[in-house]
Each structure stands twice: as structure tokens, then as C-alpha cells.
Amino acid sequence: MAEAGAPPERLADPAVEARLARLDELLAGLESAPGPTTRSAVEAVRLLTEVYGEALARVMDQADARLAERLTGDELVGHLLVLHAVHPEPVERRAARAVERLRPAVRERGGDVEWAGVEEGVGRVRLTAGGGCGSGCGGGSADVTAVVREAVLAAAPELTAVEPVRAPAPAAFVPLTSLTHRDAR
């Protein structure tokens, strides 16, 4: 515990993740237990979450653009802003930015990735083959697809899934002379 007047100790990301996993377990256990005490406990958690969400909304209302950018750039704070529906950026923009951050690494492997939009809560990315991926990998290797999916869901956790879409086949080149030249036979 920190001394009086000293700043509180901060949790490292793995400690935060462990606490969130344990919280999920506890809430699942609570929700499955019968009785009025359980209902009261679940309601208390819900009300506390609503109050914290309102507090975050008020912080965001007071934040200037620079502070808002710093807050939304923090993964944990960004997730809380999404959870409470007060994230200032739309899901499209956050997901597209995540894809753009990955693009150089995908290009190094000989492929490409492009944000294709959201359809009914599902993020769509266009992947082109690279890194030894044959035609059977749906436009990108499985590991690239998994990395892209993880990055997009981290930036936009309200999406229900992220799926690759096939890049359109390049148009075949047809020389103009073959269209205008008639066989003399």
C-alpha cells in the first residue's frame, strides 16, 4: 500500500488483464446463483458501472482535443470509453486506423491489407496474398488474418467479428489492337 500523500501504485497491463478475467468469473458466478442477495449484488455492480460511465463521460466533456487523444490512445481507458458509449471516435475510424498501422508489416511480407468497412457489426478487411500464401488462404495467410483481427478488435471491441473479404481480381489486360484488328480470312 502507498504511503499517505504518495501516489497510488499503478497496475501493469498483465495485472489489469488478470483482474478483468477474475471479474468476469465472479460476475458469471453471481449471475448464475439464485436469490435476492445475488440480484442485489448484480444490481449494485450495474449501478456502480453506470456511475463510473457517467464520470468518464464528464471527463470526456471537459477534455480538450489533446487530452482526449491521450485518453483514447490508452488501451484500457479506450475500452472503458467504448463500454460506456462515450468514445469520441466512431468505430469505423478506430478500426481503419488499426488496419493502417498494420499495413507496413503486411506489405513487408508481400501482401497488403485494407479496411473495407463495417456490415451489421462485422468489420471487413481486404487482404491480398503474401508471405508464401497460396490461393487457398482466402486473400491472406491465416496468421496475418489473425493478427489483423486481433488488432481491429482491440481498437473497436464493439465489433462482433472481423472477417476478410476477397480483393477483387485485377482486370485482364486486353490490347486495343486485338479488339480492332479483324482477321483477314
HUPE-V440472 format. One record per residue. N is the residue number from 1. RES is the residue in three letters. BURIAL is + if it has 16 or more other ideal C-beta (glycine too) atoms within 10 Angstrom, else -. D_CENTER is the distance of its C-alpha to the mean C-alpha in Angstrom with 1 decimal. Layout:
BEGIN
n;res;burial;d_center
N;RES;BURIAL;D_CENTER
N;RES;BURIAL;D_CENTER
END
This chain:
BEGIN
n;res;burial;d_center
1;MET;-;34.4
2;ALA;-;34.6
3;GLU;-;38.0
4;ALA;-;38.9
5;GLY;-;37.7
6;ALA;-;35.3
7;PRO;-;31.6
8;PRO;-;29.8
9;GLU;-;28.4
10;ARG;-;24.7
11;LEU;-;22.4
12;ALA;-;20.8
13;ASP;-;17.2
14;PRO;-;18.7
15;ALA;-;20.9
16;VAL;-;18.2
17;GLU;-;16.4
18;ALA;-;19.9
19;ARG;-;20.6
20;LEU;-;17.6
21;ALA;-;18.5
22;ARG;-;22.1
23;LEU;-;21.3
24;ASP;-;19.6
25;GLU;-;22.8
26;LEU;-;25.1
27;LEU;-;23.7
28;ALA;-;23.9
29;GLY;-;27.4
30;LEU;-;28.3
31;GLU;-;27.2
32;SER;-;29.3
33;ALA;-;32.4
34;PRO;-;34.9
35;GLY;-;36.9
36;PRO;-;37.0
37;THR;-;36.0
38;THR;-;32.7
39;ARG;-;32.1
40;SER;-;33.0
41;ALA;+;30.6
42;VAL;-;27.7
43;GLU;-;28.7
44;ALA;-;29.0
45;VAL;-;25.5
46;ARG;-;24.3
47;LEU;-;26.6
48;LEU;-;25.5
49;THR;-;21.8
50;GLU;-;22.9
51;VAL;-;25.0
52;TYR;-;22.4
53;GLY;+;20.1
54;GLU;-;23.1
55;ALA;-;23.6
56;LEU;+;20.2
57;ALA;-;20.7
58;ARG;-;24.1
59;VAL;-;22.8
60;MET;+;20.4
61;ASP;-;23.5
62;GLN;-;25.5
63;ALA;-;23.2
64;ASP;-;24.1
65;ALA;-;21.7
66;ARG;-;21.8
67;LEU;-;21.2
68;ALA;+;18.3
69;GLU;-;16.6
70;ARG;-;17.4
71;LEU;+;16.1
72;THR;+;12.8
73;GLY;-;12.5
74;ASP;-;13.1
75;GLU;-;10.3
76;LEU;-;12.4
77;VAL;+;13.7
78;GLY;+;10.5
79;HIS;+;9.5
80;LEU;+;13.1
81;LEU;+;13.1
82;VAL;+;10.6
83;LEU;-;12.7
84;HIS;+;15.7
85;ALA;-;14.7
86;VAL;+;15.8
87;HIS;+;13.0
88;PRO;-;14.9
89;GLU;+;12.5
90;PRO;-;11.6
91;VAL;+;8.3
92;GLU;-;9.8
93;ARG;-;10.5
94;ARG;+;7.3
95;ALA;+;5.8
96;ALA;+;9.4
97;ARG;-;9.8
98;ALA;+;7.3
99;VAL;+;9.4
100;GLU;-;12.5
101;ARG;-;12.2
102;LEU;+;12.4
103;ARG;-;15.1
104;PRO;-;18.1
105;ALA;-;17.6
106;VAL;+;17.3
107;ARG;-;20.4
108;GLU;-;22.2
109;ARG;+;22.2
110;GLY;-;23.7
111;GLY;+;20.9
112;ASP;+;18.5
113;VAL;+;15.1
114;GLU;+;14.5
115;TRP;+;12.1
116;ALA;+;14.1
117;GLY;-;12.6
118;VAL;+;11.8
119;GLU;-;14.6
120;GLU;-;15.2
121;GLY;-;11.6
122;VAL;-;10.7
123;GLY;+;8.8
124;ARG;+;11.6
125;VAL;+;12.1
126;ARG;+;15.7
127;LEU;+;16.7
128;THR;+;20.3
129;ALA;+;22.2
130;GLY;+;22.9
131;GLY;-;23.7
132;GLY;-;26.4
133;CYS;+;24.5
134;GLY;-;27.0
135;SER;-;26.9
136;GLY;-;25.9
137;CYS;+;22.3
138;GLY;-;21.0
139;GLY;+;20.3
140;GLY;+;18.7
141;SER;+;19.5
142;ALA;-;17.8
143;ASP;-;16.7
144;VAL;+;15.1
145;THR;+;13.3
146;ALA;-;12.1
147;VAL;+;11.0
148;VAL;+;9.1
149;ARG;+;7.5
150;GLU;-;6.7
151;ALA;+;5.5
152;VAL;+;3.2
153;LEU;+;2.4
154;ALA;-;3.5
155;ALA;+;3.2
156;ALA;+;3.2
157;PRO;-;4.8
158;GLU;-;7.6
159;LEU;+;7.1
160;THR;-;9.7
161;ALA;-;9.1
162;VAL;+;8.6
163;GLU;-;12.1
164;PRO;+;14.3
165;VAL;-;17.0
166;ARG;-;20.3
167;ALA;+;21.2
168;PRO;-;24.4
169;ALA;-;27.5
170;PRO;-;29.3
171;ALA;-;32.4
172;ALA;-;35.5
173;PHE;-;38.0
174;VAL;-;41.3
175;PRO;-;44.1
176;LEU;-;45.8
177;THR;-;49.1
178;SER;-;48.4
179;LEU;-;47.9
180;THR;-;51.0
181;HIS;-;53.4
182;ARG;-;55.5
183;ASP;-;57.3
184;ALA;-;61.0
185;ARG;-;62.3
END
